């Protein structure tokens, strides 16, 4: 059987995984750090204003001063 590919010396070396993990983490932070917070904040604001409006209408109908 013929030998093809890299020599055994380079195959047995440990790959540098840490730098790859750091790069992936940095990319994730840049893309997703605040991207999900703004839509959630807008939805929460709209729902809170709707609840406030419902409470004001109910209070007026109930005859509150």
Buried (B, 14 or more C-beta within 10 A) or exposed (E): EEEEEEEEEEEEEEEEEEEEEEEEEEEEEEEEEEEEEEEEEEEEEEEEEEEEEEEEEEEEEEEEE
